[in-house]
Amino acid sequence: MALWARGARGFSARAQPTGMEAWMAHMMRDMAMPAGANRRTNPYPRLTAAQMKFASEHFAAHCAVCHANNGDGRVMLGLNMYPHPPDLRAPGTQGKSDGALFYTIRNGIRMSGMPAWGDDTPKETWELVDFIRHLPRLTAAQLRRMRAYNPKTIFPEPLMMSH
Ligand code: HEC
């Protein structure tokens, strides 16, 4: 709808190529999500302390390289890719359903740097969804612990010290 409304006012894709590309990519992503995926509910809605620990380590080891331990995406790799990883703590992500986040993590996002993580067990993926929900309330102690699980070779330590 937005496309046609803009088109009617003579909106040119050339004027704002990145905005239009991002919009198209997101529309195609929504269309690629099968009906029902969005409405799936999390069978593990509350993490035990042990699950929370595991999920935070999992996120630090596999996701933080692009998303940062705190989820804001302000790490070298994330900042250098387009589209940037979004701030996972912000309403844009937090406003999506658990089912949508689950689907995105398992299937990745086409035409972007977000890989598919379909080899994890569904339980592990749901725990990551819970962890993403927890990101806005991450404690300093949790952040400190996560650093130990960041892949050191591609993760310059000084950059991570700010997170
Ligand atoms: C190689 C970089 C990279 C890695 C590693 C990565 N992501 Fe992403 N992720 C991205 C990018 C880039 C986007 C945004 C893509 C877009 O908007 O088109 C994204 C988007 C997402 C989104 C969608 C957010 C939203 O608002 O819709 C979720 C959820 C997510 N990632 C979770 C994860 C989790 C969990 C992991 C680890 C298992 C992970 N990502 C690993 C790059 C990465």
Backbone and ligand atoms as CSV (ligand in chain L), in Angstrom:
chain,resi,resn,atom,element,x,y,z
A,1,MET,N,N,0.833,-1.203,0.000
A,1,MET,CA,C,0.000,0.000,0.000
A,1,MET,C,C,0.865,1.248,0.000
A,2,ALA,N,N,1.861,1.264,0.891
A,2,ALA,CA,C,2.712,2.447,0.996
A,2,ALA,C,C,3.387,2.730,-0.339
A,3,LEU,N,N,3.756,1.649,-1.032
A,3,LEU,CA,C,4.444,1.818,-2.313
A,3,LEU,C,C,3.557,2.562,-3.301
A,4,TRP,N,N,2.274,2.133,-3.376
A,4,TRP,CA,C,1.379,2.753,-4.349
A,4,TRP,C,C,1.106,4.200,-3.953
A,5,ALA,N,N,0.940,4.435,-2.667
A,5,ALA,CA,C,0.662,5.803,-2.225
A,5,ALA,C,C,1.826,6.709,-2.610
A,6,ARG,N,N,3.030,6.224,-2.385
A,6,ARG,CA,C,4.195,7.037,-2.737
A,6,ARG,C,C,4.269,7.207,-4.247
A,7,GLY,N,N,4.000,6.105,-4.972
A,7,GLY,CA,C,4.088,6.131,-6.428
A,7,GLY,C,C,3.154,7.179,-6.990
A,8,ALA,N,N,1.979,7.283,-6.404
A,8,ALA,CA,C,0.990,8.228,-6.898
A,8,ALA,C,C,1.499,9.653,-6.756
A,9,ARG,N,N,2.355,9.874,-5.761
A,9,ARG,CA,C,2.894,11.226,-5.595
A,9,ARG,C,C,4.218,11.386,-6.345
A,10,GLY,N,N,4.513,10.445,-7.235
A,10,GLY,CA,C,5.717,10.558,-8.021
A,10,GLY,C,C,6.969,10.160,-7.249
A,11,PHE,N,N,6.801,9.323,-6.261
A,11,PHE,CA,C,7.962,8.876,-5.493
A,11,PHE,C,C,8.919,8.120,-6.407
A,12,SER,N,N,10.170,8.484,-6.381
A,12,SER,CA,C,11.146,7.796,-7.217
A,12,SER,C,C,12.028,6.916,-6.357
A,13,ALA,N,N,12.196,5.673,-6.778
A,13,ALA,CA,C,13.048,4.757,-6.023
A,13,ALA,C,C,14.477,5.295,-5.983
A,14,ARG,N,N,14.834,6.041,-7.031
A,14,ARG,CA,C,16.197,6.546,-7.099
A,14,ARG,C,C,16.459,7.582,-6.012
A,15,ALA,N,N,15.422,8.290,-5.627
A,15,ALA,CA,C,15.598,9.323,-4.616
A,15,ALA,C,C,16.007,8.728,-3.273
A,16,GLN,N,N,15.495,7.537,-2.985
A,16,GLN,CA,C,15.783,6.940,-1.686
A,16,GLN,C,C,16.030,5.450,-1.858
A,17,PRO,N,N,17.092,5.088,-2.559
A,17,PRO,CA,C,17.252,3.680,-2.902
A,17,PRO,C,C,17.351,2.785,-1.669
A,18,THR,N,N,18.056,3.229,-0.648
A,18,THR,CA,C,18.255,2.315,0.468
A,18,THR,C,C,16.947,2.105,1.224
A,19,GLY,N,N,16.186,3.166,1.383
A,19,GLY,CA,C,14.910,3.023,2.088
A,19,GLY,C,C,13.986,2.092,1.335
A,20,MET,N,N,13.951,2.258,0.031
A,20,MET,CA,C,13.066,1.421,-0.771
A,20,MET,C,C,13.523,-0.037,-0.750
A,21,GLU,N,N,14.839,-0.239,-0.845
A,21,GLU,CA,C,15.349,-1.607,-0.821
A,21,GLU,C,C,15.021,-2.292,0.489
A,22,ALA,N,N,15.214,-1.561,1.554
A,22,ALA,CA,C,14.951,-2.148,2.865
A,22,ALA,C,C,13.467,-2.486,2.986
A,23,TRP,N,N,12.649,-1.577,2.485
A,23,TRP,CA,C,11.209,-1.788,2.575
A,23,TRP,C,C,10.797,-3.028,1.776
A,24,MET,N,N,11.350,-3.136,0.562
A,24,MET,CA,C,11.049,-4.290,-0.284
A,24,MET,C,C,11.528,-5.586,0.369
A,25,ALA,N,N,12.751,-5.526,0.902
A,25,ALA,CA,C,13.315,-6.735,1.512
A,25,ALA,C,C,12.447,-7.188,2.678
A,26,HIS,N,N,11.965,-6.209,3.459
A,26,HIS,CA,C,11.149,-6.578,4.612
A,26,HIS,C,C,9.779,-7.089,4.184
A,27,MET,N,N,9.257,-6.510,3.106
A,27,MET,CA,C,7.963,-6.977,2.630
A,27,MET,C,C,8.096,-8.421,2.135
A,28,MET,N,N,9.187,-8.688,1.403
A,28,MET,CA,C,9.371,-10.032,0.887
A,28,MET,C,C,9.591,-11.023,2.017
A,29,ARG,N,N,10.224,-10.546,3.076
A,29,ARG,CA,C,10.470,-11.402,4.225
A,29,ARG,C,C,9.142,-11.760,4.898
A,30,ASP,N,N,8.272,-10.780,5.033
A,30,ASP,CA,C,6.963,-11.053,5.626
A,30,ASP,C,C,6.181,-12.022,4.754
A,31,MET,N,N,6.314,-11.847,3.432
A,31,MET,CA,C,5.564,-12.719,2.537
A,31,MET,C,C,6.118,-14.143,2.570
A,32,ALA,N,N,7.425,-14.263,2.857
A,32,ALA,CA,C,8.051,-15.584,2.851
A,32,ALA,C,C,7.685,-16.382,4.100
A,33,MET,N,N,7.184,-15.706,5.131
A,33,MET,CA,C,6.850,-16.412,6.364
A,33,MET,C,C,5.523,-17.148,6.189
A,34,PRO,N,N,5.526,-18.471,6.368
A,34,PRO,CA,C,4.287,-19.207,6.140
A,34,PRO,C,C,3.189,-18.785,7.118
A,35,ALA,N,N,1.963,-18.872,6.648
A,35,ALA,CA,C,0.838,-18.540,7.523
A,35,ALA,C,C,0.925,-19.442,8.757
A,36,GLY,N,N,0.704,-18.888,9.900
A,36,GLY,CA,C,0.739,-19.698,11.115
A,36,GLY,C,C,2.041,-19.516,11.881
A,37,ALA,N,N,3.158,-19.295,11.175
A,37,ALA,CA,C,4.450,-19.155,11.860
A,37,ALA,C,C,4.404,-17.990,12.837
A,38,ASN,N,N,3.759,-16.933,12.419
A,38,ASN,CA,C,3.645,-15.726,13.209
A,38,ASN,C,C,2.864,-15.940,14.506
A,39,ARG,N,N,1.941,-16.915,14.468
A,39,ARG,CA,C,1.049,-17.115,15.622
A,39,ARG,C,C,1.524,-18.224,16.557
A,40,ARG,N,N,2.614,-18.900,16.189
A,40,ARG,CA,C,3.083,-19.989,17.059
A,40,ARG,C,C,3.467,-19.434,18.421
A,41,THR,N,N,3.036,-20.135,19.458
A,41,THR,CA,C,3.371,-19.633,20.787
A,41,THR,C,C,4.571,-20.385,21.346
A,42,ASN,N,N,5.299,-19.720,22.223
A,42,ASN,CA,C,6.519,-20.276,22.792
A,42,ASN,C,C,6.183,-21.345,23.832
A,43,PRO,N,N,6.573,-22.607,23.582
A,43,PRO,CA,C,6.279,-23.650,24.569
A,43,PRO,C,C,7.154,-23.536,25.817
A,44,TYR,N,N,8.174,-22.703,25.771
A,44,TYR,CA,C,9.064,-22.530,26.940
A,44,TYR,C,C,9.110,-21.054,27.303
A,45,PRO,N,N,7.983,-20.502,27.717
A,45,PRO,CA,C,7.927,-19.038,27.871
A,45,PRO,C,C,8.749,-18.502,29.038
A,46,ARG,N,N,9.057,-19.348,30.009
A,46,ARG,CA,C,9.848,-18.838,31.144
A,46,ARG,C,C,11.111,-19.651,31.322
A,47,LEU,N,N,12.231,-18.996,31.178
A,47,LEU,CA,C,13.495,-19.721,31.301
A,47,LEU,C,C,13.846,-19.953,32.764
A,48,THR,N,N,14.318,-21.162,33.052
A,48,THR,CA,C,14.908,-21.411,34.364
A,48,THR,C,C,16.261,-20.707,34.373
A,49,ALA,N,N,16.867,-20.604,35.539
A,49,ALA,CA,C,18.179,-19.952,35.622
A,49,ALA,C,C,19.185,-20.683,34.736
A,50,ALA,N,N,19.113,-22.010,34.709
A,50,ALA,CA,C,20.063,-22.784,33.898
A,50,ALA,C,C,19.842,-22.530,32.408
A,51,GLN,N,N,18.563,-22.477,32.004
A,51,GLN,CA,C,18.266,-22.204,30.588
A,51,GLN,C,C,18.724,-20.806,30.187
A,52,MET,N,N,18.524,-19.852,31.098
A,52,MET,CA,C,18.938,-18.468,30.820
A,52,MET,C,C,20.450,-18.399,30.622
A,53,LYS,N,N,21.158,-19.137,31.467
A,53,LYS,CA,C,22.617,-19.159,31.367
A,53,LYS,C,C,23.023,-19.738,30.013
A,54,PHE,N,N,22.407,-20.857,29.655
A,54,PHE,CA,C,22.737,-21.508,28.390
A,54,PHE,C,C,22.406,-20.593,27.209
A,55,ALA,N,N,21.238,-19.992,27.252
A,55,ALA,CA,C,20.813,-19.148,26.122
A,55,ALA,C,C,21.744,-17.942,25.972
A,56,SER,N,N,22.178,-17.370,27.089
A,56,SER,CA,C,23.065,-16.206,26.994
A,56,SER,C,C,24.417,-16.609,26.420
A,57,GLU,N,N,24.882,-17.819,26.785
A,57,GLU,CA,C,26.161,-18.298,26.232
A,57,GLU,C,C,26.012,-18.579,24.736
A,58,HIS,N,N,24.881,-19.182,24.386
A,58,HIS,CA,C,24.582,-19.492,22.989
A,58,HIS,C,C,24.571,-18.203,22.166
A,59,PHE,N,N,23.897,-17.203,22.675
A,59,PHE,CA,C,23.804,-15.913,21.979
A,59,PHE,C,C,25.200,-15.288,21.855
A,60,ALA,N,N,25.973,-15.338,22.945
A,60,ALA,CA,C,27.319,-14.751,22.928
A,60,ALA,C,C,28.204,-15.459,21.906
A,61,ALA,N,N,28.048,-16.784,21.801
A,61,ALA,CA,C,28.916,-17.558,20.915
A,61,ALA,C,C,28.517,-17.428,19.450
A,62,HIS,N,N,27.217,-17.368,19.153
A,62,HIS,CA,C,26.777,-17.442,17.756
A,62,HIS,C,C,26.144,-16.171,17.206
A,63,CYS,N,N,25.635,-15.329,18.032
A,63,CYS,CA,C,24.838,-14.204,17.537
A,63,CYS,C,C,25.529,-12.865,17.771
A,64,ALA,N,N,26.296,-12.772,18.871
A,64,ALA,CA,C,26.833,-11.476,19.287
A,64,ALA,C,C,27.830,-10.907,18.288
A,65,VAL,N,N,28.421,-11.765,17.468
A,65,VAL,CA,C,29.399,-11.281,16.504
A,65,VAL,C,C,28.758,-10.230,15.589
A,66,CYS,N,N,27.477,-10.361,15.317
A,66,CYS,CA,C,26.759,-9.359,14.520
A,66,CYS,C,C,25.823,-8.504,15.373
A,67,HIS,N,N,25.246,-9.111,16.417
A,67,HIS,CA,C,24.206,-8.403,17.172
A,67,HIS,C,C,24.712,-7.725,18.439
A,68,ALA,N,N,25.966,-7.998,18.852
A,68,ALA,CA,C,26.538,-7.541,20.123
A,68,ALA,C,C,25.883,-8.271,21.288
A,69,ASN,N,N,26.623,-8.411,22.374
A,69,ASN,CA,C,26.091,-9.139,23.530
A,69,ASN,C,C,24.800,-8.504,24.044
A,70,ASN,N,N,24.735,-7.190,23.994
A,70,ASN,CA,C,23.541,-6.531,24.531
A,70,ASN,C,C,22.433,-6.380,23.483
A,71,GLY,N,N,22.700,-6.858,22.246
A,71,GLY,CA,C,21.654,-6.863,21.226
A,71,GLY,C,C,21.545,-5.583,20.413
A,72,ASP,N,N,22.385,-4.572,20.715
A,72,ASP,CA,C,22.197,-3.303,19.985
A,72,ASP,C,C,22.845,-3.304,18.602
A,73,GLY,N,N,23.638,-4.331,18.301
A,73,GLY,CA,C,24.216,-4.453,16.961
A,73,GLY,C,C,25.400,-3.535,16.702
A,74,ARG,N,N,25.863,-2.850,17.736
A,74,ARG,CA,C,26.956,-1.901,17.519
A,74,ARG,C,C,28.299,-2.588,17.694
A,75,VAL,N,N,28.543,-3.569,16.836
A,75,VAL,CA,C,29.839,-4.241,16.780
A,75,VAL,C,C,30.334,-4.124,15.350
A,76,MET,N,N,31.619,-4.313,15.189
A,76,MET,CA,C,32.236,-4.061,13.888
A,76,MET,C,C,31.497,-4.746,12.742
A,77,LEU,N,N,31.271,-6.041,12.874
A,77,LEU,CA,C,30.663,-6.773,11.769
A,77,LEU,C,C,29.251,-6.259,11.484
A,78,GLY,N,N,28.489,-6.064,12.530
A,78,GLY,CA,C,27.118,-5.595,12.350
A,78,GLY,C,C,27.059,-4.237,11.684
A,79,LEU,N,N,27.952,-3.355,12.093
A,79,LEU,CA,C,27.926,-2.002,11.549
A,79,LEU,C,C,28.373,-1.970,10.097
A,80,ASN,N,N,29.126,-3.002,9.696
A,80,ASN,CA,C,29.637,-3.015,8.324
A,80,ASN,C,C,28.766,-3.784,7.353
A,81,MET,N,N,27.638,-4.273,7.795
A,81,MET,CA,C,26.772,-4.974,6.844
A,81,MET,C,C,25.473,-4.209,6.641
A,82,TYR,N,N,24.937,-4.372,5.433
A,82,TYR,CA,C,23.678,-3.717,5.136
A,82,TYR,C,C,22.676,-4.749,4.645
A,83,PRO,N,N,21.463,-4.798,5.155
A,83,PRO,CA,C,21.011,-3.941,6.250
A,83,PRO,C,C,21.729,-4.275,7.557
A,84,HIS,N,N,21.902,-3.262,8.420
A,84,HIS,CA,C,22.474,-3.506,9.739
A,84,HIS,C,C,21.554,-4.418,10.523
A,85,PRO,N,N,22.130,-5.193,11.434
A,85,PRO,CA,C,21.238,-5.883,12.366
A,85,PRO,C,C,20.488,-4.827,13.184
A,86,PRO,N,N,19.222,-5.013,13.399
A,86,PRO,CA,C,18.481,-4.010,14.179
A,86,PRO,C,C,18.844,-4.115,15.657
A,87,ASP,N,N,18.544,-3.074,16.423
A,87,ASP,CA,C,18.685,-3.170,17.880
A,87,ASP,C,C,17.593,-4.120,18.364
A,88,LEU,N,N,18.003,-5.290,18.808
A,88,LEU,CA,C,17.014,-6.316,19.169
A,88,LEU,C,C,16.204,-5.931,20.407
A,89,ARG,N,N,16.668,-4.889,21.128
A,89,ARG,CA,C,15.939,-4.467,22.339
A,89,ARG,C,C,14.822,-3.488,22.006
A,90,ALA,N,N,14.862,-2.957,20.768
A,90,ALA,CA,C,13.939,-1.885,20.386
A,90,ALA,C,C,12.573,-2.443,19.983
A,91,PRO,N,N,11.562,-1.567,19.962
A,91,PRO,CA,C,10.196,-2.013,19.657
A,91,PRO,C,C,10.070,-2.743,18.321
A,92,GLY,N,N,10.928,-2.395,17.348
A,92,GLY,CA,C,10.848,-3.049,16.047
A,92,GLY,C,C,10.965,-4.562,16.168
A,93,THR,N,N,11.820,-5.018,17.051
A,93,THR,CA,C,11.968,-6.467,17.276
A,93,THR,C,C,11.057,-6.939,18.406
A,94,GLN,N,N,11.058,-6.220,19.515
A,94,GLN,CA,C,10.267,-6.660,20.668
A,94,GLN,C,C,8.771,-6.702,20.341
A,95,GLY,N,N,8.364,-5.885,19.356
A,95,GLY,CA,C,6.954,-5.861,18.972
A,95,GLY,C,C,6.558,-7.046,18.103
A,96,LYS,N,N,7.530,-7.808,17.614
A,96,LYS,CA,C,7.190,-8.975,16.795
A,96,LYS,C,C,6.790,-10.122,17.712
A,97,SER,N,N,6.030,-11.052,17.158
A,97,SER,CA,C,5.558,-12.167,17.982
A,97,SER,C,C,6.703,-13.155,18.227
A,98,ASP,N,N,6.556,-13.977,19.271
A,98,ASP,CA,C,7.548,-15.028,19.532
A,98,ASP,C,C,7.688,-15.917,18.301
A,99,GLY,N,N,6.551,-16.231,17.677
A,99,GLY,CA,C,6.566,-17.107,16.506
A,99,GLY,C,C,7.370,-16.502,15.359
A,100,ALA,N,N,7.244,-15.193,15.165
A,100,ALA,CA,C,7.974,-14.528,14.081
A,100,ALA,C,C,9.479,-14.559,14.362
A,101,LEU,N,N,9.860,-14.318,15.615
A,101,LEU,CA,C,11.292,-14.343,15.956
A,101,LEU,C,C,11.844,-15.758,15.793
A,102,PHE,N,N,11.073,-16.737,16.247
A,102,PHE,CA,C,11.472,-18.146,16.118
A,102,PHE,C,C,11.711,-18.481,14.647
A,103,TYR,N,N,10.770,-18.095,13.796
A,103,TYR,CA,C,10.872,-18.393,12.370
A,103,TYR,C,C,12.106,-17.713,11.774
A,104,THR,N,N,12.332,-16.465,12.149
A,104,THR,CA,C,13.484,-15.725,11.609
A,104,THR,C,C,14.796,-16.384,12.006
A,105,ILE,N,N,14.899,-16.782,13.265
A,105,ILE,CA,C,16.155,-17.385,13.718
A,105,ILE,C,C,16.401,-18.709,12.979
A,106,ARG,N,N,15.361,-19.497,12.817
A,106,ARG,CA,C,15.566,-20.812,12.192
A,106,ARG,C,C,15.768,-20.733,10.684
A,107,ASN,N,N,15.183,-19.721,10.049
A,107,ASN,CA,C,15.242,-19.649,8.589
A,107,ASN,C,C,16.133,-18.549,8.042
A,108,GLY,N,N,16.588,-17.663,8.915
A,108,GLY,CA,C,17.411,-16.563,8.439
A,108,GLY,C,C,16.574,-15.569,7.647
A,109,ILE,N,N,17.247,-14.570,7.098
A,109,ILE,CA,C,16.544,-13.557,6.316
A,109,ILE,C,C,17.217,-13.471,4.955
A,110,ARG,N,N,16.445,-13.725,3.929
A,110,ARG,CA,C,17.006,-13.667,2.574
A,110,ARG,C,C,17.497,-12.272,2.243
A,111,MET,N,N,18.523,-12.195,1.453
A,111,MET,CA,C,19.103,-10.927,0.998
A,111,MET,C,C,19.642,-10.092,2.160
A,112,SER,N,N,20.039,-10.747,3.228
A,112,SER,CA,C,20.666,-10.012,4.323
A,112,SER,C,C,21.706,-10.927,4.954
A,113,GLY,N,N,22.419,-10.382,5.930
A,113,GLY,CA,C,23.473,-11.160,6.572
A,113,GLY,C,C,22.967,-12.117,7.626
A,114,MET,N,N,21.662,-12.129,7.876
A,114,MET,CA,C,21.133,-12.978,8.954
A,114,MET,C,C,21.071,-14.434,8.485
A,115,PRO,N,N,21.957,-15.293,9.042
A,115,PRO,CA,C,21.978,-16.692,8.602
A,115,PRO,C,C,20.820,-17.488,9.197
A,116,ALA,N,N,20.560,-18.666,8.632
A,116,ALA,CA,C,19.558,-19.578,9.197
A,116,ALA,C,C,20.231,-20.455,10.241
A,117,TRP,N,N,19.549,-20.653,11.357
A,117,TRP,CA,C,20.105,-21.471,12.430
A,117,TRP,C,C,19.210,-22.688,12.654
A,118,GLY,N,N,18.958,-23.422,11.558
A,118,GLY,CA,C,18.030,-24.539,11.620
A,118,GLY,C,C,18.593,-25.804,12.241
A,119,ASP,N,N,19.891,-25.837,12.546
A,119,ASP,CA,C,20.464,-27.050,13.133
A,119,ASP,C,C,20.286,-27.111,14.643
A,120,ASP,N,N,19.968,-25.990,15.258
A,120,ASP,CA,C,19.697,-26.019,16.696
A,120,ASP,C,C,18.392,-26.775,16.929
A,121,THR,N,N,18.203,-27.292,18.129
A,121,THR,CA,C,16.913,-27.920,18.427
A,121,THR,C,C,15.877,-26.810,18.551
A,122,PRO,N,N,14.598,-27.118,18.271
A,122,PRO,CA,C,13.566,-26.090,18.440
A,122,PRO,C,C,13.599,-25.494,19.846
A,123,LYS,N,N,13.873,-26.331,20.855
A,123,LYS,CA,C,13.920,-25.827,22.231
A,123,LYS,C,C,15.006,-24.758,22.370
A,124,GLU,N,N,16.169,-25.027,21.779
A,124,GLU,CA,C,17.260,-24.047,21.860
A,124,GLU,C,C,16.863,-22.735,21.184
A,125,THR,N,N,16.135,-22.842,20.081
A,125,THR,CA,C,15.717,-21.616,19.380
A,125,THR,C,C,14.701,-20.842,20.221
A,126,TRP,N,N,13.734,-21.562,20.820
A,126,TRP,CA,C,12.756,-20.869,21.668
A,126,TRP,C,C,13.464,-20.185,22.835
A,127,GLU,N,N,14.507,-20.828,23.362
A,127,GLU,CA,C,15.248,-20.208,24.463
A,127,GLU,C,C,15.933,-18.920,23.995
A,128,LEU,N,N,16.399,-18.921,22.744
A,128,LEU,CA,C,16.991,-17.685,22.203
A,128,LEU,C,C,15.930,-16.595,22.077
A,129,VAL,N,N,14.722,-17.004,21.700
A,129,VAL,CA,C,13.618,-16.028,21.633
A,129,VAL,C,C,13.404,-15.422,23.019
A,130,ASP,N,N,13.364,-16.287,24.049
A,130,ASP,CA,C,13.208,-15.789,25.422
A,130,ASP,C,C,14.347,-14.849,25.782
A,131,PHE,N,N,15.548,-15.234,25.359
A,131,PHE,CA,C,16.709,-14.418,25.704
A,131,PHE,C,C,16.608,-13.040,25.034
A,132,ILE,N,N,16.141,-13.022,23.796
A,132,ILE,CA,C,15.955,-11.738,23.102
A,132,ILE,C,C,14.941,-10.884,23.866
A,133,ARG,N,N,13.895,-11.529,24.393
A,133,ARG,CA,C,12.921,-10.789,25.225
A,133,ARG,C,C,13.582,-10.230,26.479
A,134,HIS,N,N,14.594,-10.945,26.956
A,134,HIS,CA,C,15.263,-10.532,28.196
A,134,HIS,C,C,16.287,-9.420,27.959
A,135,LEU,N,N,16.745,-9.271,26.694
A,135,LEU,CA,C,17.836,-8.324,26.398
A,135,LEU,C,C,17.648,-6.920,27.003
A,136,PRO,N,N,16.429,-6.348,26.947
A,136,PRO,CA,C,16.288,-4.997,27.518
A,136,PRO,C,C,16.588,-4.953,29.016
A,137,ARG,N,N,16.567,-6.123,29.675
A,137,ARG,CA,C,16.817,-6.148,31.131
A,137,ARG,C,C,18.126,-6.846,31.485
A,138,LEU,N,N,19.023,-6.956,30.525
A,138,LEU,CA,C,20.284,-7.640,30.758
A,138,LEU,C,C,21.069,-6.939,31.864
A,139,THR,N,N,21.646,-7.701,32.785
A,139,THR,CA,C,22.398,-7.075,33.871
A,139,THR,C,C,23.878,-6.963,33.494
A,140,ALA,N,N,24.583,-6.106,34.211
A,140,ALA,CA,C,26.020,-5.933,33.961
A,140,ALA,C,C,26.751,-7.253,34.197
A,141,ALA,N,N,26.300,-8.002,35.206
A,141,ALA,CA,C,26.960,-9.284,35.512
A,141,ALA,C,C,26.768,-10.263,34.355
A,142,GLN,N,N,25.560,-10.284,33.780
A,142,GLN,CA,C,25.314,-11.179,32.646
A,142,GLN,C,C,26.193,-10.800,31.456
A,143,LEU,N,N,26.287,-9.489,31.201
A,143,LEU,CA,C,27.123,-9.014,30.093
A,143,LEU,C,C,28.577,-9.445,30.284
A,144,ARG,N,N,29.057,-9.307,31.495
A,144,ARG,CA,C,30.447,-9.685,31.787
A,144,ARG,C,C,30.668,-11.163,31.510
A,145,ARG,N,N,29.716,-11.981,31.949
A,145,ARG,CA,C,29.838,-13.435,31.764
A,145,ARG,C,C,29.820,-13.788,30.277
A,146,MET,N,N,29.000,-13.074,29.515
A,146,MET,CA,C,28.860,-13.397,28.087
A,146,MET,C,C,30.167,-13.206,27.331
A,147,ARG,N,N,30.981,-12.237,27.777
A,147,ARG,CA,C,32.213,-11.941,27.034
A,147,ARG,C,C,33.103,-13.159,26.921
A,148,ALA,N,N,33.033,-14.019,27.934
A,148,ALA,CA,C,33.877,-15.221,27.921
A,148,ALA,C,C,33.484,-16.159,26.790
A,149,TYR,N,N,32.272,-16.013,26.257
A,149,TYR,CA,C,31.789,-16.936,25.221
A,149,TYR,C,C,31.842,-16.326,23.826
A,150,ASN,N,N,32.282,-15.082,23.732
A,150,ASN,CA,C,32.418,-14.462,22.400
A,150,ASN,C,C,33.589,-15.104,21.669
A,151,PRO,N,N,33.405,-15.403,20.390
A,151,PRO,CA,C,34.525,-15.953,19.620
A,151,PRO,C,C,35.635,-14.915,19.521
A,152,LYS,N,N,36.760,-15.197,20.138
A,152,LYS,CA,C,37.815,-14.189,20.280
A,152,LYS,C,C,38.512,-13.829,18.970
A,153,THR,N,N,38.615,-14.803,18.069
A,153,THR,CA,C,39.407,-14.549,16.866
A,153,THR,C,C,38.833,-13.429,16.015
A,154,ILE,N,N,37.493,-13.355,15.897
A,154,ILE,CA,C,36.922,-12.318,15.044
A,154,ILE,C,C,36.266,-11.223,15.871
A,155,PHE,N,N,36.465,-11.266,17.176
A,155,PHE,CA,C,35.807,-10.315,18.057
A,155,PHE,C,C,36.843,-9.491,18.803
A,156,PRO,N,N,37.211,-8.342,18.286
A,156,PRO,CA,C,38.236,-7.568,18.986
A,156,PRO,C,C,37.776,-7.217,20.393
A,157,GLU,N,N,38.527,-7.653,21.345
A,157,GLU,CA,C,38.141,-7.473,22.753
A,157,GLU,C,C,37.850,-6.010,23.124
A,158,PRO,N,N,38.679,-5.044,22.669
A,158,PRO,CA,C,38.415,-3.666,23.097
A,158,PRO,C,C,37.023,-3.182,22.696
A,159,LEU,N,N,36.568,-3.628,21.519
A,159,LEU,CA,C,35.252,-3.223,21.068
A,159,LEU,C,C,34.176,-3.757,22.011
A,160,MET,N,N,34.383,-4.992,22.460
A,160,MET,CA,C,33.368,-5.607,23.308
A,160,MET,C,C,33.384,-5.032,24.713
A,161,MET,N,N,34.488,-4.426,25.115
A,161,MET,CA,C,34.562,-3.925,26.471
A,161,MET,C,C,33.508,-2.846,26.722
A,162,SER,N,N,33.060,-2.212,25.646
A,162,SER,CA,C,32.070,-1.155,25.836
A,162,SER,C,C,30.666,-1.725,26.017
A,163,HIS,N,N,30.525,-3.029,25.836
A,163,HIS,CA,C,29.180,-3.593,25.934
A,163,HIS,C,C,29.008,-4.396,27.219
L,1,HEC,C1,C,26.508,-12.744,10.277
L,1,HEC,C2,C,25.717,-11.825,11.050
L,1,HEC,C3,C,24.585,-12.337,11.911
L,1,HEC,C4,C,24.601,-13.379,12.806
L,1,HEC,C5,C,25.782,-14.271,13.166
L,1,HEC,C6,C,23.279,-13.440,13.392
L,1,HEC,N1,N,22.483,-12.456,12.876
L,1,HEC,FE1,FE,20.542,-12.072,13.344
L,1,HEC,N2,N,20.463,-10.623,11.959
L,1,HEC,C7,C,21.531,-10.191,11.197
L,1,HEC,C8,C,21.085,-9.109,10.331
L,1,HEC,C9,C,21.946,-8.351,9.325
L,1,HEC,C10,C,19.707,-8.932,10.598
L,1,HEC,C11,C,18.769,-7.911,9.960
L,1,HEC,C12,C,18.352,-8.351,8.599
L,1,HEC,C13,C,17.267,-7.496,7.994
L,1,HEC,O1,O,16.666,-6.685,8.696
L,1,HEC,O2,O,17.002,-7.661,6.807
L,1,HEC,C14,C,19.357,-9.905,11.628
L,1,HEC,C15,C,18.083,-10.046,12.144
L,1,HEC,C16,C,17.782,-10.870,13.211
L,1,HEC,C17,C,16.467,-10.963,13.811
L,1,HEC,C18,C,15.218,-10.237,13.337
L,1,HEC,C19,C,14.965,-9.029,14.149
L,1,HEC,C20,C,13.701,-8.336,13.734
L,1,HEC,O3,O,13.428,-7.238,14.253
L,1,HEC,O4,O,12.965,-8.876,12.923
L,1,HEC,C21,C,16.553,-11.839,14.848
L,1,HEC,C22,C,15.442,-12.250,15.804
L,1,HEC,C23,C,17.924,-12.295,14.897
L,1,HEC,N3,N,18.631,-11.698,13.876
L,1,HEC,C24,C,18.401,-13.180,15.820
L,1,HEC,C25,C,19.660,-13.780,15.724
L,1,HEC,C26,C,20.107,-14.844,16.600
L,1,HEC,C27,C,19.318,-15.426,17.759
L,1,HEC,C28,C,21.339,-15.201,16.157
L,1,HEC,C29,C,22.217,-16.313,16.681
L,1,HEC,C30,C,21.684,-17.650,16.718
L,1,HEC,C31,C,21.685,-14.332,15.042
L,1,HEC,N4,N,20.641,-13.483,14.808
L,1,HEC,C32,C,22.896,-14.362,14.353
L,1,HEC,C33,C,22.820,-10.668,11.226
L,1,HEC,C34,C,23.238,-11.768,11.962
